[in-house]
Amino acid sequence: MTGTERARDGAPTTLAWLCHPTTLLALVVLVVNDRVLKAAFPGLVTGKLSDVAGLVLAPPLVAVLLTLLVPRLPARRAALVGLVAVGAGFAVVKTSGYAAELASSAWTTLAGPSLVRADRTDLFTLPALGLAWWSWTRARRRPVRHRTARLVRLLVVLPPAVLAVAATSAVNYPYALGTTTLDGRPAISIGGGFEGSWPDGPADGSWSISDDGATTWRITTDDEWRVLRAAQGSPRQQACAPDEPRRCYRVVPGHLRVEQSDDAGVTWQIAWEVSDPQRDELAQRYEKPGDVRRHFSSRELVVYPHGGGGHEVLVANGRDGFLRRLSDGGWRREGFLGSQSHLAVTPELPAVYDGGRVQREVDVWLAIALVLLLGCAVTVLAGHLAIRRGGGSRWWGTAGAAAILLGGLLLRANWFWVDEASIVFTALFVIIPLGALAVAVLLLVPWLGTAPGHWVGWTAGTLLLTVLLAGLPLAGWVNGTPEQTPVAVALALLATVPGLLLAVRLARLADPARAENRRDTPPYPPYPPVPLR
């Protein structure tokens, strides 16, 4: 490498910046703070500490990535771009709620559930960019020229830096912990938790109280909090109505279920429930559901008088929020009443109708994508067998199978996704086109080679037959029978067996002689024989 080329190569200098002691210290602080300190000491200090460390670490990381992608980019220009881009992006996200929402979505896609908030007070951490610039002025004097040293630093420092910046602290998911009454007014305890650190009881949450019969909620005062704290004891799993002493209610721990008694607790019958199989499916609609039996369980309830007469019941159902029995006798899942913004973005509550299977409008799109993918899989198999019978390459079938497998993996990943727009987009513009492309190729190649024209017709008929047979159980699933998704999918897979058998038999129609004849046919009419003289 000549001196001129080295001068133009910015990677040695930006890599020295990334490996400067100040940057490495910021990397350690960011990881420890996000993964340990924030969970142990949530608050203003740990929140701002992550911002400071990130502003010191991100500019050299951006500069290194730029010089690796554009080797001729001067190091000083890459450093300026890194500083300006990080500072401008940070300022926009922290001052715009819309930009923060976009950043949350992007980070969730890259690194799992993440929460980025617009908080103008975070702008006070922007001077940390000055510390990043100071470390740049020191690091540029000693670029990493030796190739071995450069490679070692890239392998040792770059991956942790990327992961530290991409990963965020664990999101606290809201958790309905307990219910009680204070002077006849309903009170609820809501906590927050994440995988590996879930709350245990009402003492781990924050209390809110309602002064208007569970219509609106406010944070308890210090005196109210002390009274509620002192009154905490064993879980409140059973209570009777103040206006009907013989009407009692109780929760069934380990299940989403409330039972009712009309004879003061002598006999009980189910008043509301989501059955265990349906509860298991419901839990999959939540990010990182954890132990379903523990976290999606009716924990406590309280019965309180309604201002217009009668009584109401409020039940804490863990990660599924609160359940409320109205004074008219109807039950309604209320979500997270009075949840605080510092816990997490309150999830959209999945709908359950009459305690039955979880219903979504996108289930129809999922069913369509699955049946078309199964039909495409059968067609790809038929095309692969026809090509192989004609002596063609197995790579055509391998490529088709890879496309179908990729479509299946994408479908599986999106099946329990909450964002319905993403599901429809993936089904319409990714999964179905992948299958269609594989089918088109695996029909065209045999038809141009060894398969007769009626083979294409029979294979297309096999595709339609598979779609029809596999669509029957999925159509029933969309309408509630069967209720369980694994059962419907298993029946759909079983319904592809006739199509697979037909695909195997259709391969016999392929004739290797057809390909030989086509290759021997000249592209122009032969000249007439010249008579001998």
C-alpha positions in Angstrom: 0.0 0.0 0.0 1.4 3.4 -1.0 1.5 6.5 1.2 -1.2 8.2 -0.9 -3.5 5.2 -0.6 -3.0 5.1 3.2 -3.8 8.8 3.4 -7.0 8.2 1.7 -8.0 5.2 3.7 -10.0 6.4 6.7 -10.6 3.1 8.4 -7.3 3.0 10.5 -8.0 6.4 12.0 -11.7 5.8 12.7 -11.0 2.4 14.2 -8.5 4.0 16.5 -11.3 6.4 17.6 -13.7 3.4 18.3 -10.9 1.8 20.4 -10.0 4.9 22.3 -10.3 4.4 26.1 -13.0 7.0 26.3 -15.1 5.2 23.7 -14.5 1.8 25.3 -15.5 3.2 28.7 -18.8 4.5 27.2 -19.4 1.0 25.7 -19.0 -0.6 29.2 -21.2 2.0 30.8 -23.9 1.6 28.2 -24.0 -2.2 28.6 -23.9 -2.3 32.4 -26.4 0.5 32.7 -29.0 -0.9 30.3 -28.7 -4.5 31.5 -28.2 -4.1 35.2 -28.5 -0.6 36.7 -31.8 0.4 35.0 -33.5 -2.7 36.3 -32.0 -2.2 39.8 -32.2 1.6 40.1 -34.8 2.9 37.6 -35.0 6.7 37.5 -33.6 9.9 36.1 -29.9 9.1 36.6 -29.7 5.7 34.9 -32.0 7.0 32.1 -29.7 9.9 31.3 -26.5 7.8 31.8 -27.5 5.6 28.8 -28.0 8.7 26.7 -24.6 10.1 27.6 -22.8 6.8 26.9 -24.7 6.3 23.6 -23.7 9.8 22.4 -20.1 9.1 23.1 -20.1 5.6 21.5 -22.4 6.1 18.4 -20.3 8.7 16.4 -17.1 6.6 16.2 -19.2 3.5 15.4 -20.9 5.3 12.5 -17.6 6.6 11.3 -16.0 3.1 11.3 -19.0 1.7 9.4 -18.8 4.5 6.8 -15.1 4.0 6.2 -15.5 0.3 5.9 -18.3 0.7 3.3 -16.5 3.6 1.5 -12.7 2.9 1.9 -11.7 6.1 0.1 -13.7 8.3 2.5 -11.3 10.6 4.5 -11.4 9.9 8.2 -12.1 13.5 9.2 -15.1 13.6 6.9 -16.4 10.3 8.3 -16.0 11.6 11.9 -17.9 14.8 11.1 -20.7 12.8 9.4 -20.9 10.5 12.4 -21.1 13.4 14.9 -23.7 15.4 12.9 -25.8 12.4 12.1 -25.9 11.1 15.7 -26.6 14.6 17.1 -29.3 15.5 14.6 -31.0 12.1 14.8 -31.0 12.2 18.7 -32.5 15.7 18.7 -35.2 14.8 16.2 -36.2 11.6 18.1 -36.3 13.3 21.5 -38.4 16.3 20.3 -40.9 14.5 18.0 -43.4 11.9 19.2 -43.8 10.7 15.6 -40.1 10.2 15.2 -39.8 8.4 18.5 -42.6 6.0 17.4 -40.7 5.3 14.2 -37.5 4.8 16.1 -39.3 2.3 18.5 -40.6 0.4 15.5 -37.2 0.2 13.8 -35.4 -0.8 17.0 -38.1 -3.4 17.7 -37.5 -4.9 14.2 -33.7 -5.0 14.7 -33.3 -5.9 18.3 -36.7 -7.1 19.7 -39.3 -5.2 21.8 -37.9 -1.7 22.4 -39.2 1.6 23.6 -37.9 5.0 22.5 -39.6 8.0 24.1 -39.7 11.7 23.0 -38.3 13.5 26.1 -37.0 17.0 25.6 -35.0 16.8 28.9 -32.7 14.3 27.2 -31.4 17.1 25.0 -29.4 18.2 28.0 -27.1 15.2 27.4 -26.1 16.5 23.9 -22.8 18.0 25.3 -21.6 14.4 25.5 -20.9 14.8 21.8 -18.1 17.2 22.8 -16.5 14.3 24.7 -16.8 12.2 21.6 -15.1 15.0 19.6 -12.3 15.3 22.2 -11.6 11.5 22.0 -11.5 11.9 18.1 -8.8 14.6 18.3 -6.7 12.3 20.5 -7.3 9.1 18.5 -6.5 10.5 15.1 -2.9 10.9 16.0 -2.4 7.2 16.3 -4.2 5.4 13.5 -4.2 1.6 13.5 -2.0 0.8 10.5 -1.0 -2.8 11.1 -3.5 -5.2 9.3 -3.4 -7.8 12.1 -4.0 -5.2 14.8 -6.8 -3.7 12.7 -8.5 -7.1 12.2 -8.3 -8.0 15.9 -9.9 -4.7 16.9 -12.6 -5.1 14.4 -13.5 -8.6 15.6 -13.2 -7.7 19.3 -14.7 -4.2 19.6 -17.0 -3.7 16.6 -19.6 -6.5 17.3 -20.1 -5.5 21.0 -20.4 -1.8 20.0 -23.0 -2.6 17.3 -25.0 -4.8 19.8 -24.8 -2.2 22.6 -26.1 0.6 20.4 -28.8 -1.6 18.7 -30.0 -3.3 21.9 -32.0 -1.3 24.4 -32.9 -1.8 28.0 -35.6 -4.4 28.7 -39.1 -3.1 28.2 -41.3 -3.2 31.3 -44.5 -4.8 30.2 -47.6 -3.8 32.3 -48.9 -6.3 34.8 -52.2 -6.3 36.7 -51.2 -7.3 40.2 -54.1 -6.7 42.6 -57.4 -5.2 43.5 -59.0 -3.9 46.7 -61.2 -1.2 48.0 -60.5 1.9 50.1 -63.5 3.5 51.8 -65.7 1.8 49.2 -63.7 3.0 46.3 -62.0 0.4 44.0 -58.2 0.5 43.9 -55.8 -1.4 41.7 -52.1 -2.3 41.7 -50.2 -2.2 38.4 -46.6 -3.2 38.1 -44.1 -3.7 35.3 -41.8 -6.6 34.5 -39.8 -8.2 31.8 -38.4 -11.6 31.0 -36.5 -12.9 34.0 -37.8 -10.2 36.3 -41.6 -10.3 36.8 -43.4 -8.8 39.8 -44.9 -11.2 42.5 -47.7 -9.3 44.2 -49.4 -5.9 44.7 -46.5 -4.7 46.8 -44.4 -4.7 43.6 -46.7 -2.3 41.8 -48.1 1.2 42.0 -51.5 1.8 43.4 -54.2 3.8 41.6 -57.7 4.6 43.0 -61.0 5.6 41.3 -63.4 8.2 42.8 -66.1 7.6 40.2 -66.7 3.9 40.2 -63.8 2.7 38.0 -64.4 5.2 35.3 -61.2 7.3 35.8 -58.1 6.6 37.9 -55.5 8.6 39.8 -52.3 7.8 41.7 -52.9 7.4 45.4 -51.8 10.0 47.8 -49.1 9.2 50.4 -51.8 8.6 53.1 -53.8 6.4 50.9 -50.7 4.5 49.8 -49.8 3.8 53.5 -53.3 2.5 54.2 -53.3 0.2 51.2 -49.8 -1.0 52.1 -50.7 -1.8 55.7 -53.8 -3.7 54.5 -52.0 -6.0 52.2 -52.1 -9.6 53.3 -53.1 -12.8 51.7 -54.4 -12.6 48.1 -58.0 -11.4 47.8 -59.3 -14.4 45.8 -63.0 -14.4 47.0 -65.5 -11.7 47.9 -69.3 -11.4 48.2 -71.5 -8.6 46.9 -72.5 -5.9 49.4 -76.1 -5.7 48.1 -76.5 -9.5 47.7 -74.7 -11.3 50.6 -75.4 -14.7 49.1 -73.8 -13.7 45.7 -70.1 -14.4 45.9 -67.3 -14.5 43.4 -63.8 -16.2 43.4 -60.9 -16.4 41.1 -59.3 -19.7 40.0 -55.5 -19.2 40.2 -53.6 -20.7 37.2 -56.5 -20.1 34.9 -58.3 -17.1 33.4 -61.5 -17.9 35.2 -64.0 -16.4 37.6 -66.6 -18.5 39.4 -69.9 -17.4 41.0 -72.0 -18.7 43.8 -75.6 -17.8 44.6 -75.7 -19.7 47.9 -72.9 -18.0 49.9 -70.2 -20.3 48.6 -71.8 -23.7 48.9 -71.8 -24.4 45.1 -69.9 -22.7 42.4 -70.3 -22.3 38.6 -68.2 -20.6 36.0 -69.2 -16.9 35.5 -66.4 -16.0 33.0 -63.4 -17.8 31.5 -61.0 -18.2 28.7 -60.3 -21.9 28.4 -56.8 -23.0 28.8 -56.1 -23.9 25.1 -57.6 -20.5 24.1 -55.6 -18.8 26.9 -52.4 -20.4 25.5 -53.2 -19.0 22.1 -54.1 -15.6 23.5 -50.8 -15.4 25.3 -49.0 -15.7 22.0 -50.4 -12.3 20.9 -48.2 -10.7 23.6 -44.5 -10.0 23.4 -42.5 -12.5 25.5 -45.4 -14.0 27.4 -43.2 -16.1 29.6 -44.9 -18.7 31.9 -48.4 -18.6 30.6 -50.0 -20.4 33.6 -48.4 -17.9 35.9 -48.6 -14.6 34.0 -52.0 -15.1 32.4 -53.9 -16.0 35.5 -56.7 -14.5 37.6 -55.0 -13.3 40.7 -57.3 -11.2 42.8 -60.8 -9.7 42.7 -62.8 -7.1 44.6 -66.6 -6.5 44.7 -67.8 -2.9 45.2 -71.2 -1.2 45.1 -72.2 0.7 41.9 -73.5 4.2 42.2 -76.6 3.5 40.1 -77.4 0.3 42.1 -76.1 -3.2 42.0 -72.5 -4.1 42.2 -69.4 -4.5 40.1 -66.4 -6.9 40.2 -62.9 -6.0 39.3 -60.4 -8.9 38.6 -56.6 -8.7 38.2 -55.6 -11.0 35.4 -51.8 -10.5 35.3 -50.5 -9.7 31.8 -54.0 -9.7 30.4 -54.9 -6.6 32.4 -58.1 -6.2 34.4 -61.5 -7.9 34.0 -64.6 -6.0 35.0 -68.2 -7.2 35.7 -70.6 -4.4 35.1 -73.7 -3.7 37.1 -75.9 -5.2 34.4 -74.1 -8.6 34.7 -71.9 -8.4 31.6 -68.2 -9.1 31.8 -65.6 -7.0 29.9 -61.8 -7.1 29.6 -60.7 -3.6 30.4 -56.9 -3.8 29.8 -54.6 -1.8 32.0 -56.7 0.8 33.8 -54.7 3.7 35.1 -51.4 2.3 33.8 -48.4 4.7 34.1 -46.5 5.8 31.1 -43.1 4.9 32.6 -44.0 1.2 32.5 -44.3 0.5 28.8 -46.5 1.2 25.8 -49.8 -0.4 26.9 -50.4 -3.3 24.4 -53.4 -3.4 22.3 -55.7 -5.9 24.0 -56.4 -8.9 21.7 -60.1 -9.6 21.3 -61.8 -12.6 22.8 -65.4 -13.2 21.9 -67.5 -15.1 24.4 -64.5 -16.7 25.8 -63.9 -18.4 22.5 -60.9 -18.4 20.1 -59.0 -15.2 19.7 -60.3 -13.6 16.5 -58.5 -11.2 14.2 -59.4 -9.8 10.8 -56.0 -10.9 9.5 -56.7 -14.6 10.2 -58.3 -14.8 6.8 -55.1 -13.5 5.2 -53.0 -16.0 7.2 -55.3 -18.9 6.1 -55.0 -17.7 2.4 -51.2 -17.5 2.6 -50.9 -20.9 4.2 -53.2 -22.8 1.7 -51.5 -21.1 -1.3 -48.1 -22.0 0.2 -49.1 -25.6 0.6 -50.4 -25.7 -3.0 -47.1 -24.2 -4.2 -45.1 -26.8 -2.3 -47.0 -29.6 -4.0 -46.4 -28.0 -7.4 -42.7 -27.5 -6.7 -42.4 -31.2 -5.9 -44.2 -32.1 -9.1 -41.9 -29.9 -11.2 -38.8 -31.2 -9.4 -39.7 -34.8 -10.1 -40.4 -34.1 -13.7 -37.1 -32.3 -14.2 -35.2 -35.1 -12.5 -36.9 -37.8 -14.6 -35.8 -35.9 -17.7 -32.2 -35.9 -16.4 -32.2 -32.3 -15.4 -30.4 -30.6 -12.5 -31.7 -31.0 -9.0 -30.8 -27.4 -8.3 -34.1 -26.3 -9.8 -36.0 -28.2 -7.1 -33.6 -27.0 -4.4 -34.2 -23.4 -5.3 -37.9 -23.9 -5.4 -37.9 -25.7 -2.0 -35.8 -22.9 -0.5 -38.3 -20.3 -1.7 -41.2 -22.3 -0.2 -39.3 -22.8 3.1 -38.5 -19.1 3.3 -42.2 -18.3 2.8 -43.1 -20.8 5.5 -40.7 -19.3 8.0 -41.9 -15.8 7.3 -45.5 -17.0 7.7 -44.7 -18.7 11.0 -42.9 -15.6 12.3 -45.9 -13.4 11.4 -48.6 -15.7 12.6 -48.8 -14.3 16.1 -47.6 -10.8 15.3 -49.6 -8.0 16.8 -49.2 -5.5 13.9 -51.9 -6.5 11.5 -50.7 -4.2 8.7 -47.3 -6.0 8.8 -49.1 -9.4 8.5 -51.1 -8.3 5.4 -48.0 -6.7 3.8 -45.9 -9.8 4.4 -48.6 -12.1 3.0 -49.4 -10.1 -0.1 -46.0 -8.8 -1.1 -43.5 -11.4 0.2 -45.0 -14.9 1.0 -47.5 -15.3 -1.9 -45.1 -13.8 -4.6 -42.3 -16.2 -3.4 -44.6 -19.2 -3.8 -45.9 -17.9 -7.2 -42.3 -17.4 -8.5 -41.3 -20.9 -7.5 -44.4 -22.4 -9.1 -43.9 -20.4 -12.4 -40.3 -21.6 -12.7 -40.9 -25.2 -11.8 -43.8 -25.4 -14.3 -41.9 -23.6 -17.1 -38.7 -25.6 -17.0 -40.3 -29.1 -17.3 -42.7 -27.8 -20.0 -39.8 -26.5 -22.1 -37.9 -29.8 -21.5 -39.5 -33.1 -20.9 -43.1 -32.6 -19.9 -46.0 -32.6 -22.3 -48.6 -29.8 -22.4 -51.2 -31.8 -20.5 -48.7 -32.3 -17.7 -49.0 -28.6 -17.0 -52.8 -28.8 -16.8 -52.7 -31.8 -14.5 -50.2 -30.1 -12.2 -52.2 -26.9 -12.1 -55.3 -29.1 -11.2 -53.3 -30.7 -8.4 -52.4 -27.2 -7.1 -56.1 -26.3 -7.0 -57.1 -29.6 -5.4 -54.5 -29.0 -2.6 -55.7 -25.5 -2.1 -59.3 -26.7 -1.8 -58.6 -29.6 0.6 -56.2 -27.6 2.8 -58.6 -24.6 2.8 -61.5 -26.6 4.3 -60.0 -26.9 7.9 -58.6 -23.4 7.8 -62.0 -22.0 6.7 -63.5 -23.7 9.7 -60.7 -22.3 11.9 -61.5 -18.8 10.8 -65.1 -19.4 11.8 -64.2 -21.0 15.1 -64.2 -24.8 14.4 -61.7 -26.0 15.2 -60.8 -23.4 17.8 -57.1 -24.4 18.3 -54.7 -23.2 15.6 -52.3 -26.2 15.9 -55.3 -28.6 15.1 -56.3 -26.5 12.0 -52.8 -26.3 10.7 -52.2 -30.1 11.3 -55.4 -30.9 9.3 -54.3 -28.6 6.5 -51.0 -30.3 6.3 -52.7 -33.7 6.3 -54.9 -32.5 3.4 -51.9 -32.1 1.2 -51.2 -35.8 1.1 -53.5 -36.5 -2.0 -51.7 -33.7 -3.8 -48.3 -35.1 -3.0 -49.3 -38.5 -4.2 -50.6 -37.0 -7.5 -47.4 -35.0 -7.9 -45.4 -38.3 -7.7 -47.6 -40.0 -10.3 -47.5 -37.0 -12.6 -43.8 -37.3 -12.9 -44.3 -40.4 -15.1 -45.7 -38.2 -17.8 -42.2 -36.6 -18.3 -40.4 -38.1 -21.3 -36.7 -37.7 -21.6 -37.0 -38.2 -25.4 -38.9 -35.0 -25.7 -35.9 -32.9 -24.5 -33.6 -34.8 -26.9 -36.0 -34.2 -29.8 -36.2 -30.5 -29.0 -32.5 -30.1 -28.8 -32.0 -31.9 -32.1 -34.6 -29.8 -34.0 -32.8 -27.2 -36.1 -34.0 -23.6 -35.6 -34.6 -23.3 -39.4 -36.0 -25.6 -42.1 -33.4 -27.8 -43.7 -32.2 -27.0 -47.2 -33.7 -29.3 -49.9 -31.4 -32.1 -51.1 -29.3 -31.2 -54.1 -29.7 -33.8 -56.9 -26.5 -35.5 -57.9 -25.4 -35.1 -61.5 
